[in-house]
């Protein structure tokens, strides 16, 4: 997806890597509440009554004051071809319709059968995490997809990273369809939205050869971030998986490593200067100094849309969201980082590290989510919409 602003062309391309099958469930509210409560997000503070005086109310009001549009806005958007149909229904009901009884969960790098689907679903549902896996058996895949599509109450939506991000921009910019990254003229910023992968060689190739040197901005979640570090022998790569909320210091170390080792510099032919990391409880925007502006508003806007879209509300409803971010954290685990105490009245925290700026903000997590499919794409699109890139 690429964006043009006046005579100075600027842009981003939303790319999807890999194939998606595991359908994200739209579970009944009671099931989602049970799942959300099992995420081990740490001890909860003493409950405060919902409203303007609660931490959620103060944080939401602070966001509204901080979120301002950039001085120079995107004028034109080019969308990479990546679209599909998302079929949304209860994952549990789908397994029942397939004659499967949930048992022990197990991750699979590739799905070959209905049983593989059931095991992978149980595995990731227990972690409260989304997952994307390639389904290798064409006939079985189409059979499951047809059952899901025809299931009573199943909902059909436009899907795919580029299509979803393009929808977000459609009301605010002119759209142009791009078939490949080679169609974008030299010098136009490009955004890559990563997808969940299990092939380390492919991820390593993306990092070292094919993609990272050609993109300006990157969007990813905690699973993709850790897998990226594991595939390219980055910091904390010995960590097998996250436990509960990803440690802010660990995330910060990996983001810093990506930009320092693979980002733009005087000695490296790379355009990468921005990473938008999003997880359930918080977001971080990391940027190489001198290339981006309005990132305080951008990270706050991305976090705000996470709460409104998940709850299907126009604005943050403080009665329906909860502050789950760590109230205290370290900005680094590999060196002497700073200790930060979260203040809902000043919800965006900023720190610097060797030419890289970090903007952190918590997310107001929806207690009873209505729909979470495509939420990561909405977050990245909102963050990009409020971002301002400096022409070079």
C-alpha positions in Angstrom: 0.0 0.0 0.0 1.5 3.3 -1.0 0.5 6.9 -0.2 1.1 10.1 -2.1 1.1 13.5 -0.5 1.0 16.4 -3.0 4.0 16.7 -5.3 6.1 14.7 -2.9 5.0 11.1 -3.3 4.9 9.0 -0.2 3.3 5.8 0.6 2.9 2.3 2.0 2.1 -1.1 0.7 0.3 -3.6 2.9 1.6 -7.1 2.1 0.5 -10.4 3.4 3.0 -13.3 3.6 1.7 -16.9 3.7 -1.7 -18.4 3.5 -4.4 -18.2 6.2 -6.8 -20.9 7.3 -7.4 -21.1 11.0 -10.6 -19.1 11.3 -10.7 -16.6 14.1 -13.7 -17.4 16.3 -16.5 -15.0 17.2 -17.3 -16.7 20.4 -20.3 -15.9 22.7 -19.6 -13.2 25.2 -19.4 -15.5 28.1 -16.8 -17.7 26.4 -14.7 -14.7 25.4 -14.8 -13.3 29.0 -13.6 -16.6 30.3 -10.8 -16.6 27.7 -9.8 -13.0 28.4 -9.6 -13.7 32.1 -7.3 -16.7 31.5 -4.6 -14.6 29.8 -2.6 -14.2 33.1 -2.3 -10.5 32.6 -1.0 -10.0 36.1 -2.7 -8.9 39.3 -5.5 -6.5 38.8 -5.6 -3.2 40.7 -8.4 -2.4 43.0 -11.5 -1.9 40.9 -12.5 1.7 40.2 -16.0 2.7 39.3 -16.4 3.3 35.5 -16.6 6.9 34.4 -14.4 10.0 34.0 -12.6 9.5 37.3 -11.5 5.9 36.7 -8.1 5.0 35.2 -9.9 4.0 32.0 -11.8 7.3 31.9 -8.7 9.4 32.5 -6.7 7.5 29.9 -9.4 7.9 27.3 -9.7 11.6 27.9 -6.0 12.0 27.7 -5.9 10.2 24.3 -8.6 12.5 22.9 -6.4 15.5 23.8 -3.3 13.9 22.3 -4.6 12.6 19.1 -4.2 15.3 16.5 -3.9 14.9 12.7 -0.5 15.4 11.1 0.3 18.8 9.6 0.9 17.0 6.2 -1.7 14.4 5.4 -1.7 11.5 3.1 -3.2 12.4 -0.3 -3.2 9.1 -2.3 -3.1 5.5 -1.2 -1.9 2.5 -3.3 -3.2 -0.9 -2.0 -1.3 -4.1 -2.7 -3.5 -6.9 -4.0 -4.2 -9.2 -1.0 -7.9 -9.9 -0.4 -10.1 -12.8 0.7 -13.4 -13.5 2.4 -13.3 -13.9 6.2 -15.9 -16.3 7.5 -16.6 -15.5 11.1 -18.3 -17.8 13.5 -17.9 -19.6 16.8 -14.8 -21.8 16.5 -16.3 -24.2 19.1 -19.5 -24.5 17.1 -17.4 -25.2 13.9 -15.5 -28.0 15.6 -18.9 -29.5 16.7 -20.2 -29.2 13.2 -17.1 -31.1 12.0 -17.8 -33.9 14.5 -14.7 -33.0 16.6 -14.5 -32.9 20.3 -11.9 -30.6 21.8 -9.0 -32.5 23.4 -5.4 -31.6 24.0 -4.0 -28.6 22.2 -1.0 -28.9 19.9 0.6 -26.4 17.6 1.2 -27.5 14.0 3.4 -25.6 11.5 1.1 -26.9 8.8 -2.4 -28.3 8.9 -3.2 -31.6 7.1 -6.5 -32.8 8.6 -9.5 -31.9 10.7 -7.7 -33.2 13.8 -4.8 -30.9 13.1 -7.2 -28.0 13.0 -8.9 -29.0 16.2 -5.5 -29.4 18.1 -4.2 -26.0 16.8 -7.4 -24.3 17.7 -7.4 -25.6 21.2 -3.7 -24.8 21.6 -4.0 -21.1 20.6 -7.4 -20.6 22.2 -5.8 -21.6 25.5 -3.2 -18.9 25.0 -5.7 -16.3 24.0 -3.8 -15.8 20.7 -4.7 -15.7 17.1 -2.9 -17.9 14.6 -2.5 -18.4 10.9 -1.6 -21.8 9.4 -1.4 -23.1 5.9 -3.8 -26.0 5.2 -2.1 -28.4 2.8 -5.0 -30.7 1.9 -7.0 -28.9 -0.7 -10.1 -31.1 -0.6 -10.3 -31.1 3.2 -9.8 -27.4 3.3 -12.6 -26.7 0.9 -14.9 -29.0 2.7 -14.3 -27.3 6.1 -14.5 -23.8 4.5 -17.9 -24.7 2.9 -19.3 -26.0 6.2 -18.1 -22.9 8.0 -19.5 -20.6 5.3 -23.0 -22.2 5.4 -23.1 -22.5 9.1 -26.2 -20.7 10.5 -25.3 -17.2 11.7 -21.9 -17.2 10.0 -20.8 -13.7 8.9 -18.9 -12.8 5.8 -16.4 -9.9 5.7 -13.8 -8.6 3.3 -10.5 -10.0 4.5 -6.7 -9.7 3.8 -4.2 -7.2 5.2 -4.2 -4.9 2.1 -8.0 -5.0 1.7 -8.7 -4.2 5.4 -6.1 -1.4 5.6 -7.4 -0.1 2.3 -10.9 0.0 3.7 -9.7 2.1 6.6 -8.2 4.7 4.2 -11.0 4.6 1.6 -12.9 7.4 3.2 -9.9 9.7 3.5 -7.8 9.2 0.4 -7.8 8.2 -3.3 -7.1 4.5 -3.8 -5.0 2.8 -6.5 -4.5 -0.9 -6.7 -0.9 -2.1 -6.9 0.0 -5.7 -8.0 3.5 -5.8 -6.6 6.1 -3.8 -4.8 8.0 -3.3 -8.1 5.1 -1.1 -9.3 5.9 1.6 -6.7 8.2 4.3 -8.0 11.6 4.7 -6.2 11.5 6.9 -3.1 8.0 6.1 -2.0 7.7 4.8 1.5 6.3 1.3 1.8 4.5 -0.4 4.8 4.7 -4.1 5.3 2.1 -5.8 7.6 3.6 -9.1 8.7 1.5 -12.2 9.1 2.0 -15.3 11.3 4.6 -17.7 9.9 6.2 -21.0 10.8 8.9 -21.2 8.2 12.1 -19.8 9.7 14.0 -19.9 6.4 11.3 -17.8 4.7 11.3 -15.3 7.6 15.1 -15.1 7.6 15.0 -14.5 3.8 12.5 -11.7 4.4 14.7 -10.1 7.0 18.1 -10.4 5.2 17.3 -10.5 1.4 13.8 -10.0 0.0 11.8 -7.4 1.9 13.2 -5.5 4.8 15.6 -3.4 2.8 12.7 -2.2 0.6 10.2 -1.3 3.2 9.9 1.9 5.2 7.4 0.9 7.9 6.6 -2.5 9.6 3.5 -3.7 11.5 3.5 -6.8 13.6 2.3 -8.5 16.8 4.1 -10.3 19.6 4.1 -13.7 17.9 5.5 -12.3 14.7 8.1 -10.2 16.6 9.5 -13.2 18.6 9.5 -15.5 15.6 11.4 -12.8 13.6 14.0 -12.7 16.3 14.3 -16.5 16.6 14.6 -16.8 12.8 17.4 -14.2 12.5 19.2 -14.9 15.8 18.2 -11.7 17.4 18.0 -10.7 21.0 16.0 -13.0 23.4 15.7 -15.6 20.6 16.1 -18.3 23.2 12.7 -17.4 24.6 10.3 -20.1 23.3 7.1 -18.2 23.8 5.5 -15.4 25.7 4.0 -15.9 29.1 1.1 -13.6 29.7 1.6 -10.0 28.6 4.9 -9.7 26.6 7.6 -8.0 28.7 8.0 -4.4 27.5 11.8 -4.4 27.9 12.2 -7.6 25.9 9.9 -6.2 23.1 11.9 -2.9 23.2 15.2 -4.8 22.8 14.0 -6.7 19.7 12.5 -3.6 18.1 15.8 -1.7 18.7 17.8 -4.6 17.2 15.6 -4.7 14.0 16.1 -0.9 13.4 19.8 -0.9 14.3 20.7 -4.1 12.4 18.3 -3.8 9.5 17.0 -0.3 9.5 18.1 2.8 7.6 21.6 4.1 8.2 24.4 5.9 6.3 26.2 2.6 5.7 23.2 0.4 4.9 21.0 0.3 1.8 17.7 0.1 3.7 14.7 2.4 4.0 13.2 0.8 7.2 12.7 3.6 9.8 9.4 2.7 11.6 7.9 -0.3 13.4 4.4 -0.4 14.9 4.2 -3.3 17.5 0.8 -4.2 18.8 -0.3 -6.7 21.4 -3.5 -7.0 23.5 -2.4 -4.9 26.4 -0.2 -2.2 24.8 1.4 -0.8 21.7 4.9 0.6 20.9 6.0 2.7 17.9 9.7 2.6 17.3 11.2 5.1 14.8 14.6 6.1 13.6 15.1 9.7 14.6 14.5 12.4 11.9 12.2 10.4 9.6 8.7 10.5 11.2 6.5 13.0 13.1 3.2 12.9 15.0 4.0 9.4 16.4 2.6 10.3 19.8 -0.8 10.8 18.2 -0.3 7.8 16.0 0.4 5.3 18.7 -2.5 6.6 20.8 -4.9 6.5 17.8 -3.9 2.9 17.1 -4.6 1.9 20.7 -7.9 3.8 20.8 -9.2 2.1 17.7 -8.4 -1.3 19.2 -10.8 -0.6 22.0 -13.6 0.9 19.9 -13.5 -1.7 17.1 -13.4 -4.7 19.5 -16.4 -3.4 21.4 -18.1 -2.1 18.2 -18.5 1.4 19.6 -17.9 4.8 18.0 -16.0 6.0 21.0 -14.4 4.4 24.1 -17.1 3.2 26.5 -15.3 3.2 29.8 -17.8 0.7 31.3 -16.9 -1.9 28.7 -13.1 -1.7 28.7 -10.3 -2.5 31.2 -6.7 -1.3 31.6 -4.6 -4.4 31.4 -1.2 -3.0 30.7 1.7 -3.3 33.2 1.6 -0.4 35.6 5.4 -0.6 35.9 8.0 -1.8 33.4 11.6 -1.6 32.3 12.4 -0.1 28.9 15.2 -2.6 28.3 16.3 -6.1 29.5 19.6 -6.2 27.7 21.1 -3.0 29.1 20.4 -0.5 31.9 16.9 0.7 30.9 14.7 3.1 32.7 11.9 2.1 35.1 8.6 3.6 34.1 5.4 4.0 36.2 2.3 4.2 34.0 0.2 7.3 34.6 -3.3 7.2 33.0 -3.3 11.0 32.8 -0.2 10.9 30.6 -0.7 7.6 28.8 2.0 7.9 26.1 5.5 7.2 27.4 8.5 8.2 25.3 12.2 7.1 25.6 15.3 7.2 23.3 18.0 4.7 22.7 20.9 5.5 20.3 19.0 7.3 17.6 15.8 5.4 18.0 12.6 6.8 19.6 10.0 4.7 21.4 6.4 5.7 22.0 4.5 3.3 24.4 0.8 3.5 25.3 -1.6 1.0 27.0 -4.7 -0.4 25.3 -8.1 -0.3 26.9 -9.1 -3.9 26.4 -12.7 -4.7 25.5 -14.2 -6.8 28.3 -16.9 -8.4 26.0 -15.5 -8.2 22.5 -17.9 -8.3 19.6 -15.5 -8.9 16.7 -11.7 -9.0 16.7 -11.1 -10.3 13.1 -8.8 -7.8 11.3 -8.1 -5.8 14.4 -4.4 -5.7 13.8 -4.9 -4.3 10.4 -7.2 -1.6 11.7 -4.6 -0.7 14.4 -1.8 -0.4 11.8 -4.0 1.6 9.4 -5.0 4.1 12.1 -1.4 4.5 13.2 -0.4 5.2 9.6 -3.2 7.6 9.0 -2.0 9.8 11.9 1.7 9.5 11.0 3.7 12.0 9.1 6.7 11.0 7.1 9.5 13.4 6.4 10.4 13.5 2.7 14.1 12.7 2.0 
